[in-house]
Amino acid sequence: MAETFCKHRPFRAGSRVAAHRTHGSATLSQVVDFQHRRKQFQVRVTDDGALELYLDNCLRKRREPGAREPRYVWTNVELEWEEHHYVEARFWPSDGRLRVDVNGSLLLERRLTR
């Protein structure tokens, strides 16, 4: 059996869209899972307000919380032979809007609850 190596932290598999409260905290950690070309992606808005983008259980990018909107993470991945895909996620904390684009085209848009 082949091992999968990842220099980043893996994410836990979950439902297509999930939100949960931390113990005794008013903040939310929210997760949006999606597939593109047989690859599993995940966008997280963490309890501390950071935006994270995962590909096949590996954290590819993390944007720390700050005053600028939108928060933005991206990754460039080769999904097929020499076929590169630019995956971008943007999150506006002020209204909870999350948008994911691939190669400049909208893939999904959601409003996350607070």
C-alpha positions in Angstrom: 0.0 0.0 0.0 1.4 3.4 -1.0 1.8 6.1 1.6 0.6 9.6 1.0 3.0 12.3 2.1 1.9 15.8 3.0 3.9 18.5 4.5 0.8 20.3 5.7 -1.9 19.4 8.2 -4.6 17.0 7.0 -8.3 17.8 7.4 -11.0 15.5 8.7 -13.5 14.2 6.2 -17.0 15.5 6.8 -20.3 16.3 5.2 -20.6 18.5 2.1 -21.2 21.6 4.2 -20.8 21.7 7.9 -20.7 24.3 10.6 -20.2 23.8 14.3 -19.5 25.8 17.5 -16.5 25.3 19.6 -16.8 24.4 23.3 -18.0 27.5 25.1 -17.2 29.9 22.3 -19.3 32.2 20.2 -17.1 31.7 17.1 -17.8 29.3 14.3 -15.5 27.0 12.4 -17.1 26.3 9.1 -16.2 23.8 6.4 -17.2 23.6 2.7 -16.2 20.5 0.8 -16.3 20.3 -3.0 -14.9 18.3 -5.9 -13.3 19.5 -9.1 -12.0 17.0 -11.7 -12.0 14.1 -9.3 -10.0 16.0 -6.7 -11.3 16.7 -3.2 -11.0 20.3 -2.0 -12.0 21.9 1.2 -12.3 25.6 2.3 -12.4 26.3 6.0 -13.1 29.4 8.0 -11.4 28.5 11.3 -12.5 29.4 14.8 -9.8 32.2 14.9 -11.1 33.6 11.6 -8.4 32.4 9.2 -9.3 31.2 5.7 -7.8 27.8 4.6 -7.7 25.9 1.3 -7.1 22.2 1.3 -6.5 19.8 -1.6 -6.6 16.1 -1.1 -6.3 16.4 2.7 -3.3 18.8 2.5 -3.4 22.4 3.6 -2.3 24.4 0.5 -2.8 28.0 1.7 -3.8 29.8 4.9 -4.7 33.5 5.3 -4.6 34.9 8.8 -7.6 37.0 9.9 -7.2 40.8 9.3 -9.1 43.9 8.4 -8.9 43.6 4.6 -11.8 42.0 2.6 -12.1 39.7 1.0 -9.8 37.1 2.6 -8.1 35.3 -0.3 -6.4 32.0 -0.8 -5.4 30.2 -4.0 -3.5 27.2 -5.4 -2.4 26.2 -8.8 -2.7 22.5 -9.4 -2.0 20.1 -12.3 -5.1 17.9 -12.5 -4.7 16.2 -15.8 -1.6 15.8 -18.0 -0.1 19.3 -18.3 -3.6 20.8 -17.5 -3.2 23.4 -14.8 -6.1 24.7 -12.7 -6.0 27.9 -10.7 -8.4 27.5 -7.7 -9.2 30.6 -5.7 -11.4 31.1 -2.6 -12.5 34.5 -1.3 -14.4 35.1 1.9 -16.0 38.4 3.1 -16.4 38.2 6.9 -18.7 41.2 7.0 -21.5 39.4 5.3 -20.4 35.7 5.4 -20.1 35.4 1.6 -17.7 32.6 0.3 -16.9 32.4 -3.4 -14.7 29.7 -5.2 -13.5 30.2 -8.7 -11.5 27.8 -11.0 -9.6 29.4 -13.8 -11.6 32.6 -13.4 -15.0 30.9 -13.6 -17.4 30.6 -10.7 -17.6 27.1 -9.2 -19.6 27.9 -6.0 -20.9 30.7 -4.0 -22.4 30.5 -0.5 -23.3 32.6 2.4 -21.9 31.1 5.6 -23.8 31.6 8.8 -22.2 33.3 11.8 
